[in-house]
């Protein structure tokens, strides 16, 4: 197990990221005491068993109405003109 102090977090963040990518864990030290442990996030894939429920959930998160880019730009410019003149 490796150690890193709270002040080293700013200067050695890239090394910390590399350790986490390799699956290692790091103990966090603050004022000579171990206050925590930094571990990589666990990747737990979600198994889709009910395709109908998945499609329903997907339909709920999609936008109801898609606005064409041309109209979006027009509305954006109009709002800017109203706000800033």
Secondary structure by P-SEA (a helix, b strand, c coil): ccccccccccccaaaaaaaaaabbbbbbbccccccbbbbcccbbbbbbccaaaaaaaaaaacccccccaaaaaaaaaaaaaaacc
